[in-house]
Amino acid sequence: MREIRAALFGLGSVNSNLLNILDDREKLLSERYGLSFKIVAVGDSSGYAFNIDGFDKNFIVSHKESGRPVSDLEGYTAKYQPLDDIDLLFEATPVEPETGGEALETTREALSRGVSVVLANKGPVVHAFQELKKLAADNDCGLEFSATVCGGLPVLNIANRDMIAGNTIGFSGIFNGTCNFILDALAKGMSFEDAVTEAQKVGAAEADPSLDIDGWDTAFKLLILANTMFDKDYKLDDVKVTGIRNITTDMIKKEKEKGNKIKLVGKFENGSLTVEPTAVPVDSFLGNCDGWEMGIEIHSDIYGISYHKLYEKEPIPTAASMMRDAVNIFAEI
Ligand SMILES: NC(=O)c1ccc[n+]([C@@H]2O[C@H](COP(=O)([O-])OP(=O)(O)OC[C@H]3O[C@@H](n4cnc5c(N)ncnc54)[C@H](OP(=O)(O)O)[C@@H]3O)[C@@H](O)[C@H]2O)c1
């Protein structure tokens, strides 16, 4: 049995679900993979807490559910990021879109010390994928981020691990549920502002949905996919990004008459990366990715055209992906 001393930075929806999964699947993880996860450090916006004996996972979840911060926990420290004496960091803090922010610094620091990192936060790999990959290799530790693209859909694993010796010719996908909801609401005749409010009401949009609406969240995912699939170092400047702000009910109606729906599509084709509202046939794969669904079609020279789709309303599949990444790093499968 190998005990993994883990830190969780960010204790919102994703990492709380991860704690529930690690608790619920404890026996299975130990019997099937020989792994036991001990949570020795946690962090939220109030700071960090460290407990060498391990925090009780349910206790941390209920502590946060009751609205209390990490600063109320025993072992609290305002400044120190507890990266000593740990094997693994689960990073699920909010994305800092411009630079990758503190999460990128923390990921660098962890990998430099030989601490493996599992990310749900896209920022670090959007801004420094090649650098972080090299740091992990140089320091003999793991870096996994399958949760960053399409939540629980293991698309990065399928493309990078399972399509062995294949050449991906191109791919396109719908990676952002918020835009799906807004476009659906526009199709029902709502104004753009009402459509955003509706998406916020059902929990599909953040209070500030601009990263989604302006296409950046889709661009982040497109970039992560392209860089890992082709082992490249594309930057955000390489992606042509158009969001959905200028889409009107009239445009959607006109496309409907032609048998199309408008979707925000991220696409890699002939070496170009684009995110733009695209008319797709209603009966096509992408035309059928609605609401809480995300999907991708991958064109490969020897693996045909494959279609992958996920329905994810709560981030339980995203959290499960983080657990899967950790098992892939530490278990001998
Ligand atoms: N939700 C999803 O479906 C989903 C899917 C895939 C990927 N992701 C990504 O996963 C990450 C987490 O998402 P989420 O939905 O769990 O977010 P969330 O519910 O908003 O939780 C964010 C957590 O990060 C903490 N935090 C904020 N700033 C911090 C800092 N500087 N240091 C340490 N902790 C900090 C917050 O602290 P407080 O508790 O004190 O506010 C909170 O606990 C994001 O990057 C998101 O893009 C989310």
PDBQT file of the ligand as one rigid body, heavy atoms in Angstrom, charges set to zero:
ROOT
HETATM    1  N1  LIG A 401     -16.938  23.597 -11.819  1.00  0.00    +0.000 N 
HETATM    2  C1  LIG A 401     -16.673  22.935 -12.928  1.00  0.00    +0.000 C 
HETATM    3  O1  LIG A 401     -17.548  22.338 -13.527  1.00  0.00    +0.000 OA
HETATM    4  C2  LIG A 401     -15.279  22.870 -13.472  1.00  0.00    +0.000 A 
HETATM    5  C3  LIG A 401     -14.978  21.968 -14.492  1.00  0.00    +0.000 A 
HETATM    6  C4  LIG A 401     -13.655  21.893 -14.983  1.00  0.00    +0.000 A 
HETATM    7  C5  LIG A 401     -12.690  22.741 -14.452  1.00  0.00    +0.000 A 
HETATM    8  N2  LIG A 401     -13.037  23.645 -13.479  1.00  0.00    +0.000 N 
HETATM    9  C6  LIG A 401     -11.985  24.522 -12.946  1.00  0.00    +0.000 C 
HETATM   10  O2  LIG A 401     -11.680  24.101 -11.610  1.00  0.00    +0.000 OA
HETATM   11  C7  LIG A 401     -11.325  25.211 -10.811  1.00  0.00    +0.000 C 
HETATM   12  C8  LIG A 401     -12.212  25.242  -9.568  1.00  0.00    +0.000 C 
HETATM   13  O3  LIG A 401     -13.557  25.336  -9.960  1.00  0.00    +0.000 OA
HETATM   14  P1  LIG A 401     -14.726  25.348  -8.853  1.00  0.00    +0.000 P 
HETATM   15  O4  LIG A 401     -15.994  25.263  -9.610  1.00  0.00    +0.000 OA
HETATM   16  O5  LIG A 401     -14.422  24.373  -7.776  1.00  0.00    +0.000 OA
HETATM   17  O6  LIG A 401     -14.542  26.827  -8.286  1.00  0.00    +0.000 OA
HETATM   18  P2  LIG A 401     -15.201  27.456  -6.975  1.00  0.00    +0.000 P 
HETATM   19  O7  LIG A 401     -16.351  26.644  -6.516  1.00  0.00    +0.000 OA
HETATM   20  O8  LIG A 401     -15.368  28.901  -7.237  1.00  0.00    +0.000 OA
HETATM   21  O9  LIG A 401     -14.036  27.280  -5.867  1.00  0.00    +0.000 OA
HETATM   22  C9  LIG A 401     -12.815  27.955  -5.944  1.00  0.00    +0.000 C 
HETATM   23  C10 LIG A 401     -12.032  27.690  -4.670  1.00  0.00    +0.000 C 
HETATM   24  O10 LIG A 401     -10.752  28.299  -4.780  1.00  0.00    +0.000 OA
HETATM   25  C11 LIG A 401     -10.500  29.042  -3.589  1.00  0.00    +0.000 C 
HETATM   26  N3  LIG A 401      -9.539  30.103  -3.850  1.00  0.00    +0.000 N 
HETATM   27  C12 LIG A 401      -9.725  31.286  -4.460  1.00  0.00    +0.000 A 
HETATM   28  N4  LIG A 401      -8.554  31.959  -4.528  1.00  0.00    +0.000 NA
HETATM   29  C13 LIG A 401      -7.619  31.163  -3.939  1.00  0.00    +0.000 A 
HETATM   30  C14 LIG A 401      -6.232  31.291  -3.660  1.00  0.00    +0.000 A 
HETATM   31  N5  LIG A 401      -5.563  32.371  -4.058  1.00  0.00    +0.000 N 
HETATM   32  N6  LIG A 401      -5.587  30.270  -3.037  1.00  0.00    +0.000 NA
HETATM   33  C15 LIG A 401      -6.249  29.153  -2.640  1.00  0.00    +0.000 A 
HETATM   34  N7  LIG A 401      -7.569  28.986  -2.872  1.00  0.00    +0.000 NA
HETATM   35  C16 LIG A 401      -8.235  29.971  -3.510  1.00  0.00    +0.000 A 
HETATM   36  C17 LIG A 401     -11.857  29.549  -3.153  1.00  0.00    +0.000 C 
HETATM   37  O11 LIG A 401     -11.781  29.929  -1.803  1.00  0.00    +0.000 OA
HETATM   38  P3  LIG A 401     -13.076  30.316  -0.915  1.00  0.00    +0.000 P 
HETATM   39  O12 LIG A 401     -13.759  28.994  -0.625  1.00  0.00    +0.000 OA
HETATM   40  O13 LIG A 401     -12.484  30.940   0.282  1.00  0.00    +0.000 OA
HETATM   41  O14 LIG A 401     -13.895  31.230  -1.774  1.00  0.00    +0.000 OA
HETATM   42  C18 LIG A 401     -12.690  28.287  -3.413  1.00  0.00    +0.000 C 
HETATM   43  O15 LIG A 401     -12.560  27.378  -2.340  1.00  0.00    +0.000 OA
HETATM   44  C19 LIG A 401     -11.466  26.450 -11.704  1.00  0.00    +0.000 C 
HETATM   45  O16 LIG A 401     -10.211  26.783 -12.237  1.00  0.00    +0.000 OA
HETATM   46  C20 LIG A 401     -12.404  25.979 -12.802  1.00  0.00    +0.000 C 
HETATM   47  O17 LIG A 401     -12.227  26.675 -14.019  1.00  0.00    +0.000 OA
HETATM   48  C21 LIG A 401     -14.285  23.709 -12.971  1.00  0.00    +0.000 A 
ENDROOT
TORSDOF 0
